[in-house]
Amino acid sequence: MEYSLKRLLGLQAFKINGIETTGPELIFAVTPRRRTADCPRCHRRCSQVHGYFKHQRIKHIRIGSRLSLLSLTKRRFDCDHCGRVFTERIGGIKYRHRISQPAKEQVLSHLVDRSFRAATKQTGIGYHSSRRYLTEKVTPFIWDWSEELTNNEDISLGMDEISFSGHDMIRVLTNVSGKKLKTILPDDTRLTLWRAVKWIPPNIYSRIKEVAIDLSRENRLCVKKYFPQAKVVADRFHVLQYAKWQINEERTALAAQIGRGYKLPKGLFEINREDLTNLEYLKLKAWFSSFPSLRVYWQAKETLRDMYRQRNKAKAAKILDGLIARMAESHDRDLKKWGRTLARWYEPILNFFDKRTTNGFTEGVNTKLKLVKRISYGFRNREVFIRKAMLAFIPFAVLLPHLTA
């Protein structure tokens, strides 16, 4: 029972002599279990006690609504080998720190899904201390390939950007085949990406066969330059999203020509063909009879969806070829422009059918990063945001080792 209590409280290195309650605080009178100490100079074990350090109270974890404190007196040892007098180092408490390691871990566990202010209310640890513990625990901008090094499977990367503030972007890179966030870069420049690529181990770099991106020319150029051995895969979601954007642009242009008091419903044209109810289908036919150009755009979107349903790359290429040819013959300037875009991205779009790789995991990471930013009502410091975002993806066993050991 005592061992289970010590393990729960993270006090395996101590002997509990008594417990005292004073208002909102719970004080544990403890002494170190070890009777010896290791000399920091010669690293040999010493047993000769020279004296005692002044009495200290160390902040420990919060238990319910009460903050627990460790009341202890550290010993001073006299090394028999090198003659140095030193203060003992106690496991779970860093030298000259007034807070235990489990308390730091508890702060970080609160920061995973809370703002700094909310974590301060829960733990009683201020912003600057919490930020310091975050800096100690999380190292941003560094790839972690430990899991990929244990196997020889091909790797598919995902690359996307997310706004830090306005048009100030940061770049997110993930292993979409292994569902792992790899790194968050502080900006979306090529130089920063190149510096990150240089840290990829050679045996990992050679196994990167695909990179999934959105329809961004800059990302495509980056992949060709820094991952020449990998195929560029245009993300399915972004291709279809671009199709919906084209329909919405045409709808907006037609609505502007009609004038006020006559609105074209946006949501109706975005519904998938198989999801339409009978009433919605009749409404759609009525709108198409009044605006034939909308039918062409809607049919193009549905053709793209039919293409992605194919299991054969050759059949998908045939459908895409037909769609691009019809768009090229159209007299609609915007439709021709859309067709030229599909022609430029012809190969990356069809590369999807090799392994059916999507950037869905990266989009999910971006959603979580937006949630982290929204919970904290934004960030001023880019590095703090990236560290806190990376913290949200650290496994529980790594974050709270004293509970999972």
C-alpha positions as CSV (number, residue, x, y, z in Angstrom):
1,M,0.0,0.0,0.0
2,E,2.8,2.4,0.9
3,Y,4.7,1.6,-2.3
4,S,1.5,2.2,-4.4
5,L,1.0,5.6,-2.7
6,K,4.6,6.5,-3.3
7,R,4.4,5.5,-6.9
8,L,1.2,7.5,-7.4
9,L,2.7,10.6,-5.8
10,G,6.1,10.1,-7.5
11,L,7.9,9.7,-4.2
12,Q,9.7,6.4,-4.7
13,A,13.1,8.0,-3.7
14,F,11.8,9.1,-0.3
15,K,10.6,7.7,3.0
16,I,7.4,9.4,4.2
17,N,7.7,10.2,7.9
18,G,4.4,12.2,8.3
19,I,1.6,14.1,6.6
20,E,0.4,17.5,7.8
21,T,-2.5,19.6,6.5
22,T,-2.4,23.4,6.7
23,G,-5.2,25.1,4.9
24,P,-4.9,24.6,1.1
25,E,-1.5,22.8,1.5
26,L,-0.6,19.2,2.1
27,I,2.9,18.8,3.6
28,F,4.7,15.5,3.4
29,A,7.7,15.2,5.8
30,V,10.1,13.1,3.9
31,T,13.7,11.9,4.0
32,P,15.8,10.3,1.2
33,R,15.8,6.5,1.2
34,R,19.5,6.3,0.3
35,R,22.0,6.6,3.2
36,T,24.8,7.4,0.7
37,A,25.4,9.9,-2.1
38,D,27.4,10.1,-5.3
39,C,30.2,12.7,-5.4
40,P,29.6,15.1,-8.4
41,R,33.4,15.4,-8.9
42,C,34.8,11.9,-8.8
43,H,31.4,10.1,-9.1
44,R,32.1,7.7,-6.2
45,R,29.8,6.7,-3.5
46,C,30.2,8.5,-0.2
47,S,28.7,7.7,3.3
48,Q,30.4,10.3,5.5
49,V,27.8,13.0,6.5
50,H,29.5,16.3,6.9
51,G,26.4,18.3,8.1
52,Y,22.9,19.3,7.1
53,F,21.6,21.9,4.7
54,K,18.9,24.3,5.7
55,H,15.3,23.0,5.9
56,Q,13.4,23.3,2.6
57,R,9.9,23.0,1.3
58,I,9.7,21.8,-2.3
59,K,6.6,22.3,-4.5
60,H,5.1,19.0,-5.5
61,I,2.0,17.9,-7.4
62,R,-1.5,19.2,-6.8
63,I,-3.8,16.6,-5.2
64,G,-7.4,17.6,-5.8
65,S,-7.7,21.2,-4.6
66,R,-4.6,21.1,-2.4
67,L,-1.0,21.8,-3.3
68,S,1.4,19.2,-1.9
69,L,4.8,20.3,-0.5
70,L,7.8,18.1,0.4
71,S,9.4,19.1,3.7
72,L,13.0,17.8,3.8
73,T,16.5,18.6,5.0
74,K,19.2,17.8,2.5
75,R,22.5,16.3,3.8
76,R,26.0,17.5,3.2
77,F,28.6,14.7,2.5
78,D,32.3,14.6,2.8
79,C,33.9,12.6,0.0
80,D,36.5,10.1,1.3
81,H,38.2,9.9,-2.1
82,C,38.6,13.5,-3.4
83,G,37.9,15.4,-0.2
84,R,35.1,17.5,-1.6
85,V,32.1,18.6,0.5
86,F,28.9,18.5,-1.4
87,T,25.1,18.6,-1.0
88,E,23.4,15.4,-2.0
89,R,21.4,15.2,-5.3
90,I,18.0,13.7,-4.7
91,G,16.1,11.8,-7.5
92,G,13.1,13.7,-8.8
93,I,14.4,17.2,-7.7
94,K,17.0,19.0,-9.7
95,Y,19.9,20.6,-7.9
96,R,19.0,24.1,-6.5
97,H,15.4,23.7,-7.7
98,R,12.4,24.3,-5.4
99,I,10.0,22.2,-7.5
100,S,9.9,18.5,-8.1
101,Q,10.0,16.8,-11.4
102,P,6.5,15.3,-11.1
103,A,5.2,18.8,-10.4
104,K,6.8,20.0,-13.7
105,E,5.2,17.0,-15.5
106,Q,1.8,17.9,-14.0
107,V,2.2,21.5,-15.3
108,L,3.0,20.2,-18.8
109,S,0.1,17.8,-18.7
110,H,-2.2,20.8,-18.0
111,L,-0.6,22.7,-20.9
112,V,-1.5,20.0,-23.4
113,D,-5.1,21.2,-23.7
114,R,-5.2,24.4,-21.6
115,S,-3.8,27.9,-21.9
116,F,-1.0,29.1,-19.7
117,R,-3.5,31.0,-17.5
118,A,-5.7,28.0,-17.0
119,A,-2.7,25.8,-16.1
120,T,-1.5,28.5,-13.6
121,K,-4.9,28.3,-11.9
122,Q,-4.8,24.6,-11.7
123,T,-1.2,24.1,-10.5
124,G,-0.2,27.4,-8.9
125,I,2.9,27.7,-11.2
126,G,3.3,31.0,-13.0
127,Y,3.7,31.6,-16.7
128,H,7.4,32.1,-16.8
129,S,8.1,29.0,-14.8
130,S,5.7,27.0,-17.0
131,R,7.3,28.3,-20.1
132,R,10.8,27.3,-18.7
133,Y,9.6,23.8,-18.1
134,L,8.1,23.7,-21.6
135,T,11.5,24.7,-23.0
136,E,13.2,22.0,-21.1
137,K,10.8,19.2,-22.2
138,V,10.1,20.1,-25.9
139,T,12.8,20.7,-28.5
140,P,11.2,22.1,-31.7
141,F,12.5,22.1,-35.3
142,I,14.2,18.7,-34.7
143,W,13.1,15.6,-36.6
144,D,12.4,12.4,-34.6
145,W,12.9,9.4,-36.8
146,S,13.4,6.8,-34.0
147,E,10.3,4.8,-35.0
148,E,11.1,4.9,-38.7
149,L,14.6,3.6,-38.0
150,T,13.1,0.3,-36.6
151,N,11.7,-0.7,-40.0
152,N,12.5,-0.5,-43.8
153,E,9.1,0.6,-45.1
154,D,8.7,3.4,-47.7
155,I,7.8,6.8,-46.2
156,S,5.2,9.2,-47.5
157,L,5.5,12.7,-46.2
158,G,2.8,15.4,-45.8
159,M,3.5,19.1,-46.2
160,D,1.2,22.0,-45.4
161,E,1.2,25.5,-44.0
162,I,-0.8,27.0,-41.2
163,S,-1.1,30.7,-40.2
164,F,0.7,31.8,-37.1
165,S,-0.6,35.4,-37.5
166,G,-2.4,36.7,-40.5
167,H,-0.3,35.8,-43.6
168,D,2.7,34.9,-41.5
169,M,2.8,31.1,-42.0
170,I,4.6,28.2,-40.4
171,R,5.2,24.8,-42.2
172,V,4.0,21.4,-40.8
173,L,5.6,18.2,-42.0
174,T,4.2,14.8,-41.1
175,N,4.7,11.1,-41.9
176,V,1.3,10.4,-43.4
177,S,2.0,6.7,-43.9
178,G,2.9,6.3,-40.2
179,K,0.5,8.9,-38.8
180,K,3.2,10.9,-37.0
181,L,3.9,14.6,-36.7
182,K,7.6,15.0,-37.6
183,T,8.4,18.7,-37.1
184,I,6.9,22.2,-37.2
185,L,9.2,24.8,-38.9
186,P,9.1,28.4,-37.8
187,D,8.3,29.8,-41.3
188,D,7.5,28.6,-44.8
189,T,10.8,29.7,-46.5
190,R,12.9,27.4,-48.6
191,L,16.0,28.1,-46.6
192,T,14.4,26.9,-43.4
193,L,13.1,23.8,-45.2
194,W,16.6,23.1,-46.6
195,R,18.1,23.4,-43.1
196,A,15.6,20.9,-41.8
197,V,16.1,18.4,-44.7
198,K,19.8,18.3,-44.0
199,W,19.1,16.7,-40.6
200,I,17.2,13.8,-42.1
201,P,19.3,10.6,-41.8
202,P,20.5,9.3,-45.2
203,N,18.8,5.9,-44.8
204,I,15.5,7.7,-44.0
205,Y,15.9,10.3,-46.8
206,S,16.3,7.6,-49.5
207,R,13.1,5.9,-48.3
208,I,10.9,9.0,-48.8
209,K,9.0,8.0,-52.0
210,E,6.0,10.4,-51.9
211,V,5.2,13.9,-50.6
212,A,1.6,14.9,-50.4
213,I,0.9,18.7,-50.8
214,D,-1.9,21.0,-51.6
215,L,-2.2,22.8,-55.0
216,S,0.6,25.2,-54.1
217,R,3.3,26.0,-56.7
218,E,5.8,26.9,-54.0
219,N,5.4,23.5,-52.2
220,R,5.7,21.7,-55.5
221,L,9.0,23.5,-56.3
222,C,10.3,22.7,-52.8
223,V,9.5,19.0,-53.2
224,K,11.2,18.8,-56.6
225,K,14.3,20.6,-55.2
226,Y,14.7,19.0,-51.8
227,F,13.1,15.6,-52.4
228,P,14.0,14.8,-56.0
229,Q,13.6,11.1,-55.5
230,A,10.0,11.4,-54.3
231,K,6.8,11.7,-56.3
232,V,4.6,14.8,-55.8
233,V,1.0,13.8,-54.8
234,A,-1.7,16.4,-55.1
235,D,-4.0,16.0,-52.1
236,R,-7.4,14.7,-53.1
237,F,-9.2,17.0,-50.6
238,H,-7.6,20.1,-52.1
239,V,-8.4,19.1,-55.7
240,L,-12.1,18.7,-54.8
241,Q,-12.0,21.8,-52.6
242,Y,-10.7,23.8,-55.5
243,A,-13.5,22.5,-57.7
244,K,-16.1,23.7,-55.1
245,W,-14.3,27.1,-55.0
246,Q,-14.7,27.4,-58.8
247,I,-18.4,26.6,-58.5
248,N,-18.7,29.3,-55.8
249,E,-16.9,31.8,-57.9
250,E,-19.2,31.2,-60.8
251,R,-22.2,31.4,-58.5
252,T,-21.0,34.7,-57.0
253,A,-20.4,36.2,-60.5
254,L,-23.9,35.2,-61.6
255,A,-25.5,36.6,-58.4
256,A,-23.7,39.9,-59.0
257,Q,-25.2,40.1,-62.6
258,I,-28.7,39.4,-61.3
259,G,-28.6,42.0,-58.6
260,R,-30.1,42.2,-55.2
261,G,-33.1,40.2,-54.1
262,Y,-32.2,37.1,-56.0
263,K,-29.8,34.8,-54.2
264,L,-28.2,31.6,-55.5
265,P,-27.9,29.1,-52.7
266,K,-24.3,28.2,-52.0
267,G,-24.7,24.9,-50.1
268,L,-27.0,23.3,-52.7
269,F,-24.2,23.2,-55.4
270,E,-21.7,21.7,-52.9
271,I,-23.8,18.7,-52.1
272,N,-22.5,15.5,-53.6
273,R,-24.7,13.9,-56.3
274,E,-25.5,10.7,-54.4
275,D,-26.4,12.7,-51.3
276,L,-29.1,14.8,-52.9
277,T,-32.7,14.3,-51.8
278,N,-35.5,14.3,-54.4
279,L,-36.5,17.9,-53.5
280,E,-32.9,19.1,-53.7
281,Y,-32.4,17.4,-57.1
282,L,-35.5,19.2,-58.4
283,K,-34.3,22.5,-57.1
284,L,-30.9,21.9,-58.7
285,K,-32.5,21.1,-62.1
286,A,-34.5,24.4,-61.9
287,W,-31.3,26.4,-61.2
288,F,-29.5,24.7,-64.0
289,S,-32.3,25.5,-66.5
290,S,-31.9,29.1,-65.5
291,F,-28.1,29.1,-65.4
292,P,-26.6,26.5,-67.7
293,S,-23.0,27.5,-66.9
294,L,-23.5,26.3,-63.3
295,R,-24.4,22.9,-64.7
296,V,-21.1,22.7,-66.5
297,Y,-19.1,23.6,-63.4
298,W,-21.1,21.2,-61.2
299,Q,-20.7,18.4,-63.7
300,A,-16.9,19.0,-63.8
301,K,-16.8,18.7,-60.0
302,E,-18.8,15.4,-60.1
303,T,-16.5,14.1,-62.9
304,L,-13.5,14.7,-60.6
305,R,-15.3,12.8,-57.8
306,D,-16.0,9.9,-60.3
307,M,-12.3,9.9,-61.2
308,Y,-11.2,9.5,-57.5
309,R,-13.6,6.5,-57.2
310,Q,-11.6,4.6,-59.8
311,R,-9.3,1.8,-58.6
312,N,-7.3,1.8,-61.8
313,K,-4.9,4.6,-62.6
314,A,-5.4,4.2,-66.4
315,K,-9.2,4.6,-66.1
316,A,-8.7,7.7,-63.9
317,A,-6.3,9.1,-66.4
318,K,-8.9,8.6,-69.2
319,I,-11.6,10.4,-67.2
320,L,-9.2,13.3,-66.4
321,D,-8.1,13.6,-70.0
322,G,-11.7,13.9,-71.1
323,L,-12.4,16.5,-68.6
324,I,-9.4,18.6,-69.5
325,A,-10.3,18.3,-73.2
326,R,-13.8,19.5,-72.6
327,M,-12.6,22.4,-70.5
328,A,-10.2,23.4,-73.2
329,E,-13.0,23.5,-75.8
330,S,-15.2,25.7,-73.6
331,H,-15.8,29.3,-74.4
332,D,-15.8,30.1,-70.6
333,R,-12.6,31.8,-69.7
334,D,-12.6,30.7,-66.0
335,L,-13.4,27.1,-67.1
336,K,-10.5,27.1,-69.4
337,K,-8.2,28.4,-66.7
338,W,-9.4,25.6,-64.4
339,G,-8.6,23.1,-67.1
340,R,-5.1,24.5,-67.5
341,T,-4.6,24.2,-63.7
342,L,-5.7,20.5,-63.9
343,A,-3.3,20.0,-66.8
344,R,-0.4,21.5,-64.9
345,W,-1.1,19.2,-62.0
346,Y,-1.9,16.2,-64.2
347,E,0.9,13.9,-63.0
348,P,0.6,14.8,-59.2
349,I,-3.2,14.2,-59.4
350,L,-2.7,10.8,-60.9
351,N,0.1,9.9,-58.5
352,F,-2.6,9.5,-55.9
353,F,-3.7,6.2,-57.4
354,D,-0.3,4.6,-56.9
355,K,-0.7,4.2,-53.1
356,R,-3.9,6.4,-52.6
357,T,-1.9,8.7,-50.3
358,T,-3.7,11.7,-49.0
359,N,-2.8,14.6,-46.7
360,G,-5.7,14.0,-44.4
361,F,-3.5,13.3,-41.4
362,T,-1.6,16.6,-41.9
363,E,-5.0,18.5,-42.2
364,G,-6.0,16.9,-38.9
365,V,-2.7,18.1,-37.3
366,N,-3.5,21.6,-38.6
367,T,-6.9,21.4,-37.0
368,K,-5.3,20.5,-33.7
369,L,-2.8,23.4,-34.0
370,K,-5.6,25.8,-34.6
371,L,-7.3,24.5,-31.5
372,V,-4.1,25.0,-29.5
373,K,-3.9,28.6,-30.7
374,R,-7.6,29.3,-30.1
375,I,-7.5,27.9,-26.5
376,S,-4.7,30.3,-25.7
377,Y,-6.3,33.3,-27.5
378,G,-3.3,33.5,-29.8
379,F,0.5,33.7,-29.2
380,R,3.0,36.5,-29.5
381,N,6.0,34.3,-29.3
382,R,6.4,31.9,-32.3
383,E,8.7,29.5,-30.5
384,V,6.4,29.2,-27.5
385,F,3.5,28.4,-29.9
386,I,5.5,25.7,-31.7
387,R,6.7,24.1,-28.4
388,K,3.2,24.1,-27.0
389,A,1.9,22.6,-30.3
390,M,4.5,19.9,-30.2
391,L,3.6,19.2,-26.6
392,A,0.1,18.2,-27.7
393,F,1.5,15.3,-29.7
394,I,3.8,13.9,-27.0
395,P,2.5,10.5,-25.8
396,F,1.2,10.3,-22.2
397,A,3.9,7.8,-21.2
398,V,6.6,10.2,-22.2
399,L,4.9,13.2,-20.6
400,L,4.2,11.5,-17.2
401,P,6.9,8.8,-16.7
402,H,6.4,8.6,-13.0
403,L,2.9,7.3,-13.5
404,T,3.7,4.9,-16.3
405,A,6.9,3.4,-15.0
